[in-house]
Amino acid sequence: KKKKPMAIPCTNTSNKIQRLWLLLPLLIIITMITLSDVAEAENEKIIINVGAIVNLNTRMGKEQKTAMDIAAESFNSSLSKTHSLILHFRHSDRDPLIAASAAEELIQDKKVKLIIGMETWQEAALVADVGNRAQVPVISFAAPTINPPLIQHDWPFLIRVASDRAAQMKCIADVVSLYTWKRVIVIYQDDGYGGDAGMLAVLSEALQDVGSKIEYHLVLPRVSSLSNPSWGELEEILKLPTFQSRVFIVLQSSFPAVTNLFRVAKKMGLLGRDSAWIITESITSLLDSQVNHDMVGTLGIKSYYANNTSSYAKFVEVFQTRFPEEDNSKPGIYALRAYDLIIIVSQAIRNTTNSTNLQLLLNTVQNNYMGLSGKMHFKRGEVLYTPIFRIINIVEGNRYKELDFWRPEVGFSQSLSKETSKNRSDGVGTVVWPGNLTERPPKGWAMPTARKPLRIVVPGRTSFSAFVKVDTLPYDGFCIQIFYKVLSRLGYPLPYELHAVNGSYDDLVEQVHNKTFDAGVGDFTVLADRLDKVEFTQPYIGSGLSMIVQEKNEQSTWMFLKPLTWEMWAASGGVLVYTILIIWFLERPSNPEFSGPLKNQIGTATWFAFTSLFFSHREKIHNNLTRVVVVMWLFVVLILTSSYTANLSSMLTIQRLKPNVTDIEILKRTNSKVGLDGDSFVVTYLESVLKFNSQSIITISSEFNYTEAFTNRSISAAFLELPYAKVFMNHYCKGYTATTPTFRFGGLSFIFQKGSPIALDFTKAILELLEDGELKSLEDTWLTPNRDCPNNASTDVPDSLSVKNFMGLYVISSATSTICLLLSFIILLKKFQQHEDAYPGNASDESVWNRTVRIARFLYNKEFNVPSRAPSIVDVPELTSSQGEHVITSTPQELQLQASTLAQTESGPLH
């Protein structure tokens, strides 16, 4: 019997289907209950309305809106189950009035608890006023460059979140200083409200701190003010016929205006090899999404933020889905800040039921929140970021390479690490400059070309042709040869044209100042009032005011006294007299040639001292102490006579020339005529500084006319700068002398327009020429070619010998004589004491006066009258010679005995 296998499965399947149909209504009921619960939960969420005012026509505004939407969606979907954040966007079009009107509408109609946005400070200020009245917190993406002192008092509900513009201006100034650019042109777009005034003031101050300045302000028109979309008005604006600077700083502008600015600038040749362009963060942050090949070589500044975190990568991934049409839609710093602020607001809302509690919001911001845009901290109503900037270099379209970091306390460095970061002074990195310049930094100046060479003014009329000769072509002279030497050391070609112009030097300086000429080559003196007008190079020769006068031969009857000063004569005489007295005192008792009356003794001693000057003395010396004194005196005589003879010989051999005038005061007091170059500043200097009478000043046009003026007594003196005085004295050796300059000036130099980088290159080359000795060689060739004629016709006459030259010798001689005198006193006093000890009765009843007289007589005669008994004072009779001298009476036998005794104590006579 066959079985039917399919009967049982069919029955089972139909039963299952019936059961499912029975469960379907139950599933529907459960689903409806669940959806009802969800809807009820949604209705129970607290709705927080937040207003956002941005410029939706710009890339920055679009990025900010997208970033805030992403943050709000993240909060609503996963971060909070009790609150719902709804953003209400309004378009401001950078118009403060529209922004203020939108704020009022958001507060009144949408009941927003907070307003965020505002791209400009003008918008933020008006919206903050609206927020103050409604007590609604306002978070602004803009802040003033210079904070008003009462900003917190005026807008207590305002929180400012923006880059530190002052630090950004300092960074730009450091870039300018790093490449030694002295003049810059600032470009910004007119917003109709003067919003860039504070930024310009800060930038100007920062540039002055590094020795640079703003040469010109270039204001771009607003897009709405342009008559046609081709931006043809820019060509008129960018015509800079009188400005040589080629360093452009673009502070603030919309990206369409910047794009057309670079396009027109390239067309007009302002993006050449020696141009430099710098853009600020507001423009740099939009480069990722824009393509502009005209901006290649531009330097930009970006706020640094970490782009290697997972949260950043996640945000960028979501962000790029909102801009699928963009090739590179990475968010900028403004988008990151907008995202961070919505996250901060959402956290504050989640943590409090009172969303209008501003203090809580401020505390939340103050907690060193670390967001995608960096670490934030709150201070005085402003959210501050640690200013760290990254220098970028646009290399192709919208592609750029990152260079060095910049921090206020460090400057430029390759790394943020404290261990490896160092302040760089050689640049911000390897930069590709406009015009594909890579081998050197741009000059930042309108450099000369073959079509437009450097126009150089040369003095057409000079008093001394050795400096500049323009009567023949090519021009020649000391200054021109230096110019040629400098050109060979510049390292780059410098097309130029030399133009000889007749006029004073002040006139030529003014023509360089007013940009009639680019530079001046010649003998321009560096003066303080000229520094404000032109740029001077390193002086190639020193300068000072020198006075030239005639000389006459000096003849004197008392020439033999000139070798020694009067002090020297007096000191020598004093030492001579002192030596005479010492010799007389030491030799008188024992030397018969010094015996006799007192005047004969003094005469003999004097004759001995004088004859010793010529080593012709014949008197014999008996005392050893006298021999010491005489030896020292003969040594003094030898040195003194040799020096006197040598100095007198020099004075008689060298021709002594005496200047007719020795002092400027004499010229002024006597109203004497003085001559000088009429085209020089010396005329004004003599009148205003030295106070010469203008009627006493005679202008002389040529170097050859000075000698004629001296000869016919038209002038008593000539005032020339030191280099010209060298030339004059080298030509006229005889009969003139030049004083050493007592009034110094800055030297002779070349001049350029203020801020010209070529002046710095010339300075470096001149310093090299000075160090190599080439300038000295040129100076000898052109200024002092006559080797037979010294710079000054009068030779220095030896000075008279002074006491200072022989002080040591005189002190030794006097000290030796004094020591010998004291030794003699000691010996005599010892003998006197021995005599007193042998005859104690002599002083038994002797008065002090009598004893003193007796000692003095003993020292004078150096002998005793020794009686057979001890005499009293009355037993010592005195005899008076016919000449009036007092002597102690002794018999001839006693005198012979005393002389014999004294001779035994001293050596034999000196022959």
C-alpha positions in Angstrom: 0.0 0.0 0.0 1.4 3.4 -1.0 1.8 6.2 1.5 1.1 9.9 0.7 4.1 11.8 2.0 2.9 15.4 1.3 -0.4 15.3 3.3 1.1 16.0 6.7 3.4 19.0 5.8 0.7 20.9 4.1 -1.6 20.6 7.1 1.2 21.8 9.5 2.0 24.9 7.3 -1.5 26.0 7.1 -1.8 25.8 10.9 1.3 28.0 11.4 0.0 30.7 9.1 -3.3 30.8 11.0 -1.4 31.3 14.2 0.7 34.2 12.8 -2.5 36.0 11.7 -3.8 35.7 15.1 -0.6 37.3 16.6 -0.5 40.3 14.1 -3.1 42.5 15.9 -1.1 41.9 19.1 2.1 43.2 17.5 0.3 46.2 16.1 -1.0 47.1 19.6 2.5 46.8 21.1 4.1 49.0 18.4 1.4 51.7 18.9 2.0 51.7 22.6 5.8 52.0 22.1 5.4 54.9 19.7 3.1 56.6 22.1 5.6 56.4 24.8 8.4 57.8 22.6 6.2 60.7 21.5 5.3 61.4 25.1 9.0 61.4 26.0 9.8 63.7 23.1 7.1 66.1 24.3 8.6 66.1 27.8 12.1 67.3 26.5 13.0 70.9 27.3 13.4 72.9 24.2 16.3 75.4 24.2 16.3 78.0 21.4 19.6 79.4 20.5 20.0 82.2 17.9 22.9 82.2 15.4 23.7 85.3 13.3 26.2 84.6 10.5 27.0 85.7 7.0 25.7 82.9 4.9 27.1 84.4 1.7 30.7 83.7 2.7 32.6 80.5 3.0 33.4 81.3 6.7 29.7 81.7 7.5 28.7 78.5 5.8 31.4 76.6 7.7 30.3 78.0 11.0 26.6 77.1 10.3 27.6 73.6 9.3 29.8 73.1 12.4 27.0 74.4 14.7 24.5 72.1 13.1 26.7 69.1 13.6 27.2 70.0 17.3 23.5 70.5 17.9 22.6 67.3 16.2 25.1 65.4 18.2 23.7 66.9 21.4 20.1 66.2 20.5 20.7 62.6 19.3 23.0 61.2 21.9 24.2 63.6 24.5 20.9 64.6 26.2 17.6 62.9 26.7 16.0 65.8 28.6 16.9 68.8 26.5 16.6 69.6 22.9 18.8 72.4 21.3 17.3 74.2 18.3 19.4 76.6 16.3 17.7 79.6 14.6 20.0 81.0 11.9 19.8 84.5 10.6 21.8 86.1 7.8 23.7 89.3 8.6 25.5 90.1 5.4 28.2 91.8 7.6 25.8 94.6 8.3 25.6 95.7 11.9 22.0 97.0 11.6 20.8 93.8 10.0 22.5 91.8 12.8 20.9 94.0 15.5 17.5 93.6 13.9 17.9 89.9 13.7 18.9 89.7 17.3 15.7 91.6 18.4 13.6 89.3 16.2 15.2 86.2 17.7 14.7 87.3 21.3 11.1 88.5 20.8 9.7 85.9 18.4 11.9 82.8 18.9 12.5 83.4 22.6 16.2 82.4 22.2 18.2 82.1 25.4 21.5 82.8 23.8 22.8 84.4 20.6 26.0 83.3 19.0 27.8 84.5 15.8 28.7 87.9 14.4 31.7 88.0 12.1 32.7 91.7 12.8 33.1 93.7 15.9 30.5 96.3 14.7 27.9 93.6 14.5 28.9 92.2 17.9 28.7 95.6 19.6 25.1 96.3 18.4 23.9 92.8 19.2 25.5 93.0 22.6 23.4 96.2 23.3 20.3 94.2 22.4 21.4 91.3 24.6 22.0 93.7 27.5 18.5 95.1 27.4 17.0 91.6 27.2 19.6 90.1 29.6 20.4 87.4 27.0 24.0 86.2 26.7 25.8 87.0 23.5 28.8 85.0 22.3 30.7 86.8 19.5 33.1 85.4 17.0 34.7 88.9 16.8 36.5 91.1 19.2 38.1 94.5 19.0 41.8 94.6 18.4 42.2 97.1 21.3 39.8 96.3 24.1 38.0 99.4 25.5 38.7 99.9 29.2 35.0 99.6 30.2 34.0 96.8 27.9 32.9 94.5 30.7 30.9 97.3 32.3 29.2 98.3 29.0 28.4 94.7 27.9 28.2 92.4 30.9 26.4 89.7 28.9 28.9 89.6 26.1 31.5 86.9 25.7 34.2 87.4 23.0 35.7 84.4 21.3 38.4 85.4 18.7 42.0 85.1 17.8 44.5 87.4 19.5 44.8 90.0 16.8 47.5 91.9 18.6 49.6 88.8 18.7 48.9 88.2 15.1 50.1 91.7 14.2 53.3 91.1 16.3 53.9 87.9 14.3 53.6 89.8 11.0 56.0 92.4 12.3 58.5 89.7 13.3 58.3 88.3 9.7 58.9 91.8 8.3 61.9 92.3 10.7 63.3 88.8 9.9 63.7 89.7 6.3 64.8 93.4 7.0 61.9 94.9 5.1 61.7 98.6 6.1 58.5 99.7 4.3 55.2 97.8 3.8 51.9 98.5 2.1 48.8 97.5 4.0 45.7 96.3 2.1 42.2 95.8 3.6 38.7 95.9 2.4 36.4 98.8 3.3 33.6 97.6 5.6 32.0 101.0 5.7 32.5 101.3 9.5 36.2 101.7 9.9 36.5 98.4 11.6 40.2 97.9 10.8 41.4 101.1 12.5 42.4 99.2 15.7 44.2 96.5 13.8 46.1 99.2 11.7 47.2 101.0 14.9 48.5 97.8 16.5 50.3 96.7 13.3 51.8 100.2 12.9 53.1 100.1 16.5 54.5 96.6 16.1 56.3 97.6 12.9 57.8 100.6 14.6 59.2 98.4 17.3 61.2 96.5 14.7 62.3 99.6 12.7 59.8 99.4 9.9 56.7 101.5 9.0 53.6 101.4 6.9 54.3 103.4 3.7 50.8 103.3 2.2 47.2 102.1 3.0 45.4 100.5 0.1 41.7 100.2 0.7 39.7 97.8 -1.4 36.2 98.7 -2.3 33.2 96.7 -1.1 31.8 94.3 -3.6 28.6 96.2 -3.7 30.4 99.4 -4.7 32.0 98.0 -7.8 30.5 99.1 -11.0 31.3 95.9 -12.9 32.3 92.4 -12.0 35.6 92.6 -13.7 37.2 94.5 -10.8 38.7 97.0 -13.2 38.8 99.6 -10.4 41.5 97.6 -8.8 44.0 98.4 -11.5 43.6 102.1 -10.7 43.9 101.4 -7.0 47.1 99.3 -7.4 48.9 101.9 -9.5 51.8 102.8 -7.1 54.0 105.2 -9.1 55.6 106.9 -6.1 55.9 103.9 -3.8 58.9 101.6 -4.0 57.8 99.1 -1.3 56.8 95.7 -2.6 55.8 94.1 0.7 52.0 93.8 0.8 50.1 92.8 4.0 46.4 91.9 3.4 44.7 92.4 6.7 41.0 91.8 6.1 39.0 91.1 3.0 36.4 88.8 1.6 37.9 85.9 -0.4 36.4 87.0 -3.8 38.1 90.4 -3.2 41.3 88.7 -2.4 41.1 86.5 -5.4 40.7 89.4 -7.8 43.3 91.4 -5.9 45.9 88.8 -6.7 44.8 88.4 -10.2 45.1 92.2 -10.9 48.4 92.4 -8.9 49.9 89.7 -11.1 48.8 91.4 -14.2 50.4 94.7 -13.0 53.7 93.0 -12.1 53.3 93.3 -8.4 53.9 89.6 -7.9 57.5 89.6 -9.2 60.6 88.1 -7.8 61.3 90.8 -5.3 57.7 91.1 -4.0 56.4 89.6 -0.8 52.8 89.1 0.2 51.4 88.2 3.7 47.8 87.3 4.5 46.2 87.1 7.9 44.3 84.2 9.4 40.9 85.4 8.3 42.0 84.7 4.7 44.3 81.8 5.3 41.6 79.8 7.0 39.7 79.6 3.7 42.5 78.4 1.5 41.6 74.7 2.0 38.5 75.1 -0.1 39.6 77.7 -2.6 41.9 77.5 -5.6 43.9 80.6 -6.6 47.1 80.0 -8.6 47.9 83.7 -8.5 48.6 83.4 -4.7 51.6 81.1 -5.2 54.5 82.4 -3.0 52.3 84.1 -0.5 53.0 83.7 3.2 50.0 83.2 5.5 49.3 82.9 9.2 47.1 80.2 10.8 46.2 79.5 14.3 47.7 76.2 15.3 45.4 73.4 16.5 45.9 69.6 16.8 44.6 67.8 13.7 45.8 64.3 14.7 43.1 63.5 17.3 40.3 61.0 16.8 37.7 63.6 17.7 39.0 65.9 15.0 39.0 63.1 12.4 35.4 62.2 13.3 34.3 65.8 13.0 36.1 66.3 9.6 34.4 63.1 8.3 31.0 64.4 9.2 31.8 67.9 8.0 33.0 66.8 4.6 29.7 65.1 3.9 28.0 68.5 4.0 30.2 69.8 1.2 30.4 66.9 -1.4 30.9 69.4 -4.2 34.2 70.6 -2.7 37.5 68.9 -3.6 39.0 69.7 -0.3 36.5 70.7 2.3 38.5 70.7 5.5 37.0 72.9 8.2 38.9 76.1 9.2 39.6 77.4 12.6 36.4 79.4 12.7 34.3 76.3 12.1 36.2 74.5 14.9 35.5 77.3 17.3 31.8 77.4 16.3 31.6 73.6 17.0 33.4 74.0 20.4 31.1 76.8 21.5 27.9 74.9 20.7 29.3 71.9 22.7 30.1 74.2 25.6 26.6 75.7 25.5 25.0 72.3 25.3 27.0 71.1 28.3 26.0 74.2 30.3 22.3 73.5 29.3 22.6 69.9 30.3 24.0 70.7 33.7 21.5 73.3 34.7 17.8 73.8 34.5 18.2 77.6 34.2 19.7 78.1 30.8 19.9 81.8 31.3 22.4 81.5 34.1 25.3 83.3 32.5 27.6 82.8 35.4 27.4 79.1 35.0 28.1 79.4 31.3 31.2 81.5 32.1 32.4 79.1 34.7 32.0 76.3 32.2 34.1 78.1 29.7 36.6 79.0 32.4 37.4 75.4 33.2 40.2 75.2 30.7 38.0 73.4 28.1 40.0 71.5 25.5 38.2 71.6 22.3 39.0 71.0 18.6 40.2 74.5 18.3 42.6 74.3 21.3 42.6 74.9 25.0 40.4 77.8 26.1 40.3 79.9 29.2 38.1 82.7 30.3 39.3 86.1 31.4 37.4 89.4 31.7 34.6 88.5 29.4 36.8 87.0 26.8 37.7 83.5 25.8 41.4 83.4 25.2 43.6 80.9 23.3 47.3 80.6 23.8 48.6 82.4 20.7 50.4 79.8 18.6 50.6 80.6 14.9 51.9 78.5 12.1 53.4 80.2 9.1 52.3 78.7 5.7 53.6 79.1 2.2 51.2 78.7 -0.7 52.9 76.6 -3.3 50.2 75.6 -5.8 46.5 76.6 -6.0 45.0 75.8 -2.7 47.9 73.6 -1.6 50.3 75.0 0.9 53.2 73.8 3.1 53.5 74.5 6.7 56.7 76.3 7.9 57.7 77.4 11.4 55.7 78.0 14.5 55.5 81.4 16.2 54.9 82.1 19.8 55.2 85.5 21.5 57.7 84.4 24.1 59.9 82.4 21.7 59.4 83.8 18.3 59.9 81.5 15.3 60.8 77.9 15.9 60.7 74.7 14.0 59.1 72.8 16.9 56.8 73.4 19.8 58.9 71.1 22.0 60.7 73.1 24.7 63.7 71.0 24.4 64.1 71.5 20.6 62.5 74.9 20.0 64.9 77.7 19.3 64.3 81.2 18.0 65.3 81.3 14.4 66.9 84.3 12.9 67.5 83.1 9.3 63.9 83.0 8.2 60.6 81.1 8.7 61.8 78.1 6.7 62.3 77.2 3.1 60.0 79.5 1.3 59.0 79.6 -2.4 58.5 83.3 -3.0 56.5 85.0 -5.7 58.1 84.6 -9.1 59.4 81.2 -8.0 62.3 82.9 -6.1 64.0 80.4 -3.9 67.7 81.3 -3.7 67.3 84.4 -1.5 64.5 86.3 0.2 62.9 89.1 -1.9 64.1 92.6 -1.4 60.5 93.8 -0.8 61.3 96.8 -3.0 60.8 97.8 -6.6 64.2 96.7 -7.8 65.7 98.4 -10.9 65.4 96.7 -14.2 66.9 97.3 -17.7 63.7 99.1 -18.6 63.6 101.0 -15.4 67.1 101.4 -14.0 68.1 103.0 -10.7 68.2 106.8 -11.2 71.2 108.1 -9.3 71.9 111.8 -8.7 75.5 112.9 -8.7 76.7 116.4 -7.5 77.4 118.4 -10.7 79.3 121.1 -8.9 82.0 120.2 -6.3 84.6 122.4 -4.6 87.1 119.5 -4.8 87.1 117.6 -8.0 89.0 114.6 -6.4 85.7 113.4 -5.1 83.4 113.6 -8.1 84.4 114.6 -11.7 81.5 115.1 -14.1 83.3 117.2 -16.8 84.0 114.1 -18.8 82.3 110.8 -19.5 82.3 108.4 -17.8 82.1 110.1 -14.5 85.1 109.6 -12.2 86.5 110.5 -8.8 86.9 109.0 -5.4 83.2 108.6 -4.8 82.5 107.2 -8.2 85.3 104.6 -7.9 83.8 103.5 -4.5 80.4 103.1 -6.2 82.0 100.8 -8.9 83.7 98.8 -6.2 80.4 98.3 -4.3 78.6 97.2 -7.5 81.1 94.4 -7.9 80.3 93.1 -4.5 76.5 93.2 -4.5 76.0 89.7 -5.9 73.2 90.7 -8.3 73.0 93.1 -11.3 71.9 96.6 -10.6 71.0 98.6 -13.7 71.6 102.3 -13.0 71.8 105.8 -14.6 74.0 108.6 -13.3 72.6 112.1 -13.5 74.8 115.1 -12.7 72.7 117.9 -11.1 74.0 121.4 -10.1 72.7 122.4 -6.7 73.5 122.4 -3.0 73.8 119.1 -1.2 70.6 119.8 0.7 68.8 120.2 -2.7 70.1 116.8 -3.9 69.0 115.2 -0.6 65.6 116.6 -1.1 65.4 115.3 -4.6 66.0 111.8 -3.3 63.5 112.3 -0.6 60.7 113.4 -2.9 61.5 110.4 -5.2 62.8 112.4 -8.1 65.8 110.2 -7.9 66.2 106.7 -6.4 69.7 107.3 -4.9 72.6 109.7 -4.6 76.3 108.9 -5.1 78.8 111.5 -3.9 80.3 113.1 -0.9 77.1 113.4 1.2 77.7 114.2 4.8 75.6 112.2 7.3 73.6 114.8 9.4 70.8 114.3 11.9 68.2 116.4 9.9 68.9 114.4 6.7 68.3 111.0 8.4 64.6 111.8 8.5 64.6 112.2 4.7 66.9 109.6 3.2 68.6 106.3 4.0 72.4 106.6 4.5 74.8 103.8 3.9 77.8 103.1 6.1 80.1 106.1 5.8 83.2 105.3 3.7 85.3 108.1 5.3 85.1 110.0 8.5 84.2 113.7 8.7 84.7 116.7 11.0 85.3 120.4 10.8 88.9 121.4 10.3 90.4 124.9 10.3 93.2 125.7 7.9 95.4 128.8 8.5 98.6 130.2 7.1 101.9 129.6 9.0 105.0 131.7 9.6 108.5 130.9 10.7 108.9 131.2 14.5 112.2 132.9 15.5 113.0 133.4 19.2 115.9 135.0 21.0 115.4 132.7 23.9 115.5 129.5 21.9 118.1 128.0 24.3 115.5 128.0 27.1 112.9 126.1 25.0 114.2 122.5 25.6 113.0 122.8 29.2 109.9 124.2 30.7 110.1 126.9 33.3 109.1 124.4 35.9 111.9 122.2 34.8 114.4 125.0 35.1 113.2 125.9 38.5 113.3 122.3 39.7 116.8 121.8 38.3 118.0 125.0 40.1 116.4 123.8 43.3 118.2 120.4 43.2 121.4 122.2 42.3 121.2 124.6 45.3 120.3 121.7 47.6 123.3 119.7 46.4 125.6 122.6 46.9 124.5 123.0 50.5 125.0 119.3 51.2 128.5 119.2 49.6 129.5 122.4 51.6 128.3 121.0 54.9 129.9 117.6 54.4 133.3 118.8 53.1 133.9 122.1 55.1 135.4 120.6 58.3 137.8 118.1 56.7 138.6 119.6 53.3 141.1 122.5 53.3 139.8 123.7 49.9 136.4 124.4 51.6 137.9 126.3 54.5 138.3 130.0 55.1 135.6 132.6 55.4 132.0 131.5 55.0 131.5 133.3 51.7 134.6 131.6 50.4 133.3 128.3 51.5 129.9 128.8 49.8 131.7 130.1 46.6 133.9 127.0 46.5 131.0 124.7 46.9 129.0 126.5 44.2 131.9 126.5 41.9 132.4 122.8 42.5 128.7 122.1 41.7 128.6 124.2 38.5 131.9 122.8 37.1 130.6 119.3 37.7 127.9 120.1 35.1 130.7 119.9 32.6 132.7 117.3 34.5 135.6 119.9 34.9 135.8 120.2 38.7 139.3 120.0 40.3 138.5 120.1 44.0 139.4 117.0 46.0 136.8 115.1 48.0 137.7 114.0 51.5 134.4 112.7 52.9 132.9 109.3 51.8 129.4 110.7 52.2 130.3 113.5 49.9 131.5 111.1 47.3 128.1 109.4 47.3 126.3 112.7 46.9 128.7 113.7 44.1 128.3 110.4 42.2 124.5 110.8 42.3 124.7 114.4 41.2 127.0 113.6 38.3 124.5 110.9 37.2 121.7 113.5 37.2 124.0 115.9 35.3 124.7 113.3 32.7 121.0 112.6 32.0 120.0 116.2 32.1 122.6 117.5 29.8 122.1 114.7 27.3 118.4 115.3 27.2 118.8 119.1 27.0 121.3 118.7 24.1 119.1 116.3 22.2 115.9 118.4 22.5 117.7 121.6 21.6 119.2 120.0 18.6 115.8 118.8 17.4 114.3 122.3 17.9 117.1 123.9 16.0 117.0 121.4 13.2 113.2 121.3 12.6 111.7 124.4 11.0 109.3 125.9 13.5 106.1 127.2 11.8 103.6 129.1 13.9 100.0 129.5 12.7 98.7 133.0 12.3 95.4 132.0 14.1 95.2 129.4 16.8 91.7 129.7 18.2 88.2 130.0 16.7 87.3 132.4 19.5 89.9 134.9 18.2 88.3 134.8 14.8 84.9 135.5 16.2 86.1 138.2 18.5 88.0 140.1 15.8 85.3 139.5 13.1 88.0 138.0 10.9 86.9 136.7 7.5 86.7 133.0 7.0 86.3 131.0 3.8 84.3 127.9 3.1 82.3 126.0 0.4 79.1 127.8 -0.3 77.2 124.6 -1.3 78.1 122.9 1.9 76.1 122.7 5.2 79.2 124.3 6.9 77.7 127.8 6.2 74.7 127.0 8.4 76.8 125.2 10.9 79.1 128.2 11.4 76.2 130.6 11.8 73.9 128.5 14.0 76.3 126.4 16.1 79.6 128.3 16.2 77.8 131.7 16.1 79.9 133.4 13.4 78.7 136.6 12.0 77.2 136.0 8.5 79.1 139.0 7.2 82.4 137.3 8.2 81.7 134.3 6.0 83.1 134.2 2.5 82.0 131.5 0.1 84.7 130.0 -2.1 83.7 128.0 -5.1 86.9 126.1 -6.0 89.8 124.5 -4.2 92.2 126.6 -6.2 90.7 129.9 -4.9 91.6 129.3 -1.3 95.3 130.0 -1.7 94.5 133.2 -3.6 92.1 134.3 -0.8 94.9 133.6 1.7 97.5 135.5 -0.3 95.4 138.7 -0.8 94.3 138.6 2.9 90.6 138.1 1.9 90.3 135.4 4.6 92.2 134.6 7.8 91.1 131.0 8.0 89.3 128.4 5.9 86.8 125.9 7.4 86.7 122.6 5.5 85.5 119.1 6.3 88.3 116.7 7.2 88.4 114.8 3.8 88.6 118.1 1.9 91.2 119.4 4.3 93.3 116.3 3.5 93.1 117.1 -0.2 94.1 120.7 0.4 97.0 120.0 2.7 98.3 117.3 0.3 98.4 119.9 -2.5 99.8 122.8 -0.5 102.4 121.5 1.8 104.2 124.8 2.5 102.8 127.7 4.5 99.6 126.1 5.8 98.5 124.0 8.7 95.2 122.2 9.6 93.9 121.9 13.1 92.6 118.6 14.4 88.8 118.5 14.1 87.1 119.2 17.4 83.6 119.2 15.8 82.7 115.7 14.4 80.1 114.8 11.9 78.7 111.5 10.6 81.1 111.0 7.8 80.6 110.9 4.0 78.1 108.4 2.6 75.7 107.5 -0.2 72.0 108.1 0.1 68.9 106.1 -0.9 65.2 106.5 -0.5 63.9 105.7 3.0 63.4 102.0 3.4 65.4 100.9 0.4 67.0 97.5 1.0 69.7 98.4 -1.5 71.1 100.8 1.1 71.7 97.8 3.4 73.5 95.9 0.6 75.7 98.9 0.0 76.5 99.2 3.7 77.6 95.6 3.8 79.8 96.0 0.7 81.4 99.3 2.1 82.2 97.5 5.3 83.9 94.7 3.3 85.9 97.3 1.4 86.9 99.0 4.7 88.0 95.6 6.2 89.9 94.6 3.1 91.8 97.9 2.9 90.6 98.8 -0.6 89.0 102.0 0.6 92.3 103.1 2.1 94.0 102.4 -1.2 91.4 104.5 -3.1 91.9 107.3 -0.5 95.6 107.3 -1.0 95.2 107.3 -4.8 92.6 110.1 -5.1 92.9 112.2 -2.0 96.5 112.1 -0.9 98.5 111.2 -4.1 101.5 113.4 -3.3 103.8 111.2 -1.2 106.4 114.0 -0.9 104.0 116.2 0.8 102.5 115.3 4.2 99.0 116.0 5.1 100.1 118.9 7.3 103.0 121.2 6.1 104.3 121.8 9.6 106.2 119.1 11.3 105.5 118.5 14.9 108.2 120.2 17.0 109.4 118.4 20.1 107.8 119.4 23.3 109.8 121.1 26.1 110.9 118.7 28.7 108.9 119.0 31.9 109.4 118.1 35.6 107.2 115.0 35.0 109.8 113.5 32.7 112.6 113.8 35.4 110.6 113.6 38.7 112.0 110.1 39.5 115.6 111.1 38.9 115.2 114.3 41.0 113.6 112.4 43.9 116.4 109.8 43.9 119.1 112.5 43.9 117.4 114.6 46.7 116.8 111.5 48.8 120.4 110.4 48.4 121.7 113.8 49.5 119.3 113.9 52.4 120.3 110.4 53.6 124.0 111.4 53.5 123.2 114.5 55.5 121.3 112.6 58.1 124.1 110.0 58.4 126.6 112.9 58.9 124.4 114.3 61.7 124.2 110.9 63.4 128.0 110.5 63.3 128.6 113.9 64.7 126.0 113.6 67.4 127.6 110.3 68.4 131.0 112.0 68.8 129.4 114.8 70.7 127.8 112.3 73.1 131.2 110.6 73.5 132.8 113.9 74.4 130.0 114.6 76.9 130.6 111.2 78.5 134.3 111.9 78.7 133.8 115.3 80.4 130.6 115.0 82.5 131.3 118.2 84.2 130.6 120.2 81.2 126.8 119.9 81.6 126.6 120.0 85.4 125.0 123.4 85.7 124.7 124.3 81.9 121.5 125.9 80.7 119.5 124.4 77.8 120.2 127.4 75.6 124.0 127.2 76.2 123.9 123.4 75.5 122.0 124.0 72.2 124.4 126.7 71.2 127.4 124.4 71.9 125.9 121.6 69.9 125.2 123.9 67.0 128.8 125.2 67.1 130.0 121.6 67.2 128.0 120.7 64.1 129.3 123.8 62.4 133.0 123.3 63.2 132.9 119.5 63.8 135.6 119.8 66.6 135.9 120.2 70.3 138.2 122.3 72.5 139.3 119.7 75.0 140.8 121.3 78.2 142.9 119.6 80.8 140.0 120.0 83.3 136.4 120.0 83.0 135.6 123.6 82.3 132.4 125.4 83.0 130.5 127.3 80.5 132.4 130.4 81.4 135.7 128.8 80.7 135.0 128.4 77.0 136.0 131.7 75.5 134.8 132.8 72.1 136.9 134.6 69.6 135.5 136.6 66.7 137.5 136.9 63.6 137.8 140.1 61.7 135.1 138.9 59.4 132.7 138.4 62.2 132.7 134.5 62.4 132.7 132.9 65.8 135.4 130.2 66.3 136.4 128.1 69.3 139.9 128.9 70.4 142.5 126.1 70.2 146.2 125.9 70.1 147.9 124.8 66.9 148.9 121.6 68.5 145.3 120.9 69.4 144.1 121.6 65.9 146.8 119.3 64.4 145.8 116.6 66.9 142.1 116.9 66.0 142.7 116.9 62.3 144.9 113.8 62.7 142.2 112.1 64.7 139.4 113.0 62.2 141.5 111.8 59.3 141.9 108.4 60.9 138.1 108.0 60.9 137.7 108.8 57.2 139.4 107.6 54.1 141.9 109.4 52.1 141.2 112.3 49.7 139.4 111.9 46.3 141.6 113.2 43.5 
